[in-house]
Amino acid sequence: MFLLLNIISIIATLIVIEGVIYFALNSTIGRISYVKKLEYKDIFFLCIGLILILFFFEFHLPYN
């Protein structure tokens, strides 16, 4: 069970990192055509990732 919760927290972290990177790229150099534009699905995944991190926050802290 602990392993499953750690996997969920890692996936949530990756989702949030992906959303933040796309948001930052779109805000700074979004006019360049090869940068993926921020879409509704990116905002959706970013929100899901943040909610999952809030639910499994204790697994992100080192040395529990």
Residue frames as a rotation matrix with the C-alpha (Angstrom) as fourth column:
MET 1
0.570 0.822 0.000 0.00
0.822 -0.570 0.000 0.00
0.000 0.000 -1.000 0.00
PHE 2
0.427 -0.505 -0.750 2.84
0.157 -0.775 0.612 2.36
-0.890 -0.379 -0.252 0.87
LEU 3
-0.641 -0.691 0.335 4.46
0.406 0.065 0.912 1.64
-0.651 0.720 0.239 -2.51
LEU 4
-0.120 0.699 0.705 1.20
0.981 -0.025 0.192 2.41
0.152 0.715 -0.683 -4.33
LEU 5
0.799 0.427 -0.424 0.83
0.525 -0.839 0.145 5.75
-0.294 -0.338 -0.894 -2.54
ASN 6
-0.026 -0.887 -0.461 4.43
0.099 -0.461 0.882 6.65
-0.995 -0.022 0.100 -3.38
ILE 7
-0.657 -0.160 0.736 3.80
0.708 0.205 0.676 5.86
-0.259 0.966 -0.021 -7.05
ILE 8
0.385 0.869 0.309 0.68
0.910 -0.414 0.031 8.05
0.155 0.269 -0.951 -7.02
SER 9
0.696 -0.149 -0.703 2.61
0.247 -0.869 0.429 10.92
-0.674 -0.472 -0.567 -5.44
ILE 10
-0.455 -0.890 0.025 5.42
0.264 -0.108 0.958 10.61
-0.850 0.442 0.285 -8.01
ILE 11
-0.398 0.395 0.828 2.91
0.913 0.086 0.398 10.66
0.086 0.914 -0.395 -10.88
ALA 12
0.699 0.687 -0.198 1.19
0.710 -0.700 0.077 13.69
-0.085 -0.195 -0.977 -9.35
THR 13
0.263 -0.695 -0.669 4.52
0.141 -0.659 0.739 15.48
-0.955 -0.288 -0.075 -9.06
LEU 14
-0.697 -0.540 0.473 5.38
0.503 0.103 0.858 14.76
-0.512 0.836 0.200 -12.69
ILE 15
0.075 0.812 0.579 1.97
0.979 -0.169 0.110 16.02
0.187 0.559 -0.808 -13.82
VAL 16
0.804 0.223 -0.552 2.46
0.412 -0.878 0.245 19.27
-0.430 -0.424 -0.797 -11.91
ILE 17
-0.161 -0.936 -0.313 6.01
0.149 -0.336 0.930 19.73
-0.976 0.103 0.194 -13.21
GLU 18
-0.577 0.008 0.816 4.78
0.802 0.192 0.565 19.18
-0.153 0.981 -0.117 -16.78
GLY 19
0.465 0.854 0.235 2.01
0.871 -0.489 0.051 21.72
0.159 0.180 -0.971 -16.33
VAL 20
0.643 -0.284 -0.711 4.30
0.228 -0.815 0.532 24.31
-0.731 -0.504 -0.460 -14.77
ILE 21
-0.475 -0.871 0.128 6.92
0.358 -0.058 0.932 23.93
-0.804 0.489 0.339 -17.52
TYR 22
-0.371 0.400 0.838 4.34
0.914 -0.003 0.406 24.34
0.165 0.916 -0.365 -20.27
PHE 23
0.723 0.659 -0.206 2.78
0.689 -0.709 0.152 27.31
-0.046 -0.252 -0.967 -18.48
ALA 24
0.310 -0.697 -0.647 6.19
0.167 -0.630 0.758 28.98
-0.936 -0.343 -0.079 -18.04
LEU 25
-0.670 -0.571 0.475 7.18
0.535 0.072 0.842 28.37
-0.514 0.818 0.258 -21.66
ASN 26
-0.005 0.758 0.653 3.86
0.960 -0.178 0.214 29.67
0.278 0.628 -0.727 -22.90
SER 27
0.787 0.311 -0.533 4.16
0.512 -0.812 0.281 32.79
-0.345 -0.494 -0.798 -20.74
THR 28
0.180 -0.830 -0.529 7.73
-0.011 -0.539 0.842 33.63
-0.984 -0.146 -0.106 -21.74
ILE 29
-0.728 -0.521 -0.445 8.39
-0.461 -0.108 0.881 32.34
-0.507 0.846 -0.162 -25.25
GLY 30
-0.156 0.779 0.607 4.91
0.269 0.625 -0.733 31.19
-0.950 0.049 -0.307 -26.25
ARG 31
0.515 0.347 -0.784 5.09
-0.558 -0.559 -0.614 33.15
-0.651 0.753 -0.094 -29.48
ILE 32
-0.556 -0.745 -0.369 7.62
-0.798 0.355 0.486 30.68
-0.231 0.565 -0.792 -30.87
SER 33
0.173 0.787 -0.592 5.80
-0.920 0.344 0.188 28.09
0.352 0.512 0.784 -32.98
TYR 34
-0.223 -0.283 -0.933 7.57
-0.148 0.956 -0.254 24.97
0.963 0.081 -0.255 -31.68
VAL 35
-0.974 -0.049 0.220 6.57
-0.222 0.043 -0.974 25.65
0.038 -0.998 -0.053 -28.06
LYS 36
-0.528 0.825 -0.202 3.38
0.695 0.557 0.455 23.83
0.488 0.100 -0.867 -27.20
LYS 37
-0.475 0.455 0.754 0.57
-0.396 -0.875 0.279 26.22
0.786 -0.166 0.595 -26.38
LEU 38
-0.953 0.215 0.214 -1.18
-0.153 0.270 -0.951 26.01
-0.262 -0.939 -0.224 -23.03
GLU 39
-0.520 0.809 -0.273 -4.46
-0.219 0.183 0.958 24.22
0.826 0.558 0.082 -23.56
TYR 40
0.266 0.738 0.621 -7.39
-0.862 -0.106 0.496 23.34
0.432 -0.667 0.607 -21.37
LYS 41
0.801 0.020 -0.598 -6.10
0.107 0.979 0.176 19.80
0.589 -0.205 0.782 -20.92
ASP 42
-0.285 -0.955 -0.085 -2.83
0.380 -0.031 -0.925 21.13
0.880 -0.295 0.371 -19.48
ILE 43
-0.471 0.201 0.859 -4.73
-0.708 -0.666 -0.232 23.20
0.526 -0.718 0.456 -16.92
PHE 44
0.638 0.766 -0.073 -6.89
-0.617 0.567 0.546 20.16
0.460 -0.303 0.835 -16.15
PHE 45
0.502 -0.524 -0.688 -3.87
0.447 0.838 -0.312 17.90
0.740 -0.151 0.655 -15.56
LEU 46
-0.557 -0.706 0.436 -2.16
0.009 -0.530 -0.848 20.60
0.830 -0.469 0.302 -13.50
CYS 47
-0.059 0.633 0.772 -5.21
-0.910 -0.352 0.219 20.85
0.410 -0.690 0.597 -11.21
ILE 48
0.839 0.349 -0.418 -5.44
-0.210 0.916 0.342 17.06
0.502 -0.199 0.842 -10.89
GLY 49
0.070 -0.911 -0.406 -1.76
0.480 0.387 -0.787 16.87
0.874 -0.140 0.465 -10.00
LEU 50
-0.599 -0.267 0.755 -2.06
-0.409 -0.708 -0.575 19.59
0.688 -0.654 0.315 -7.37
ILE 51
0.397 0.818 0.415 -5.07
-0.849 0.156 0.505 17.86
0.348 -0.553 0.757 -5.81
LEU 52
0.754 -0.167 -0.635 -3.21
0.181 0.983 -0.043 14.53
0.631 -0.082 0.771 -5.71
ILE 53
-0.362 -0.931 0.042 -0.19
0.267 -0.147 -0.952 16.20
0.893 -0.333 0.302 -4.09
LEU 54
-0.319 0.311 0.895 -2.44
-0.804 -0.588 -0.082 17.72
0.501 -0.746 0.438 -1.43
PHE 55
0.755 0.655 -0.028 -3.93
-0.560 0.667 0.492 14.30
0.341 -0.355 0.870 -0.71
PHE 56
0.810 -0.507 -0.295 -0.55
0.535 0.845 0.016 12.53
0.241 -0.171 0.955 -0.56
PHE 57
0.691 -0.533 0.489 1.58
-0.421 -0.846 -0.327 15.38
0.588 0.020 -0.809 0.78
GLU 58
0.676 -0.431 0.598 3.17
-0.589 0.174 0.790 13.34
-0.444 -0.886 -0.136 3.56
PHE 59
0.700 -0.427 0.572 4.88
0.527 0.849 -0.011 11.09
-0.481 0.309 0.820 1.01
HIS 60
0.685 -0.478 0.551 6.78
0.308 -0.495 -0.813 14.04
0.660 0.726 -0.191 -0.44
LEU 61
0.695 -0.440 0.569 8.46
-0.706 -0.568 0.424 14.82
0.137 -0.696 -0.705 2.87
PRO 62
0.003 -0.770 -0.638 11.83
-0.359 0.594 -0.719 13.13
0.933 0.231 -0.275 3.37
TYR 63
-0.807 -0.490 -0.331 12.47
0.045 0.507 -0.861 10.70
0.589 -0.709 -0.387 6.22
ASN 64
0.129 0.941 0.313 8.93
-0.570 -0.188 0.800 10.15
0.811 -0.282 0.512 7.44
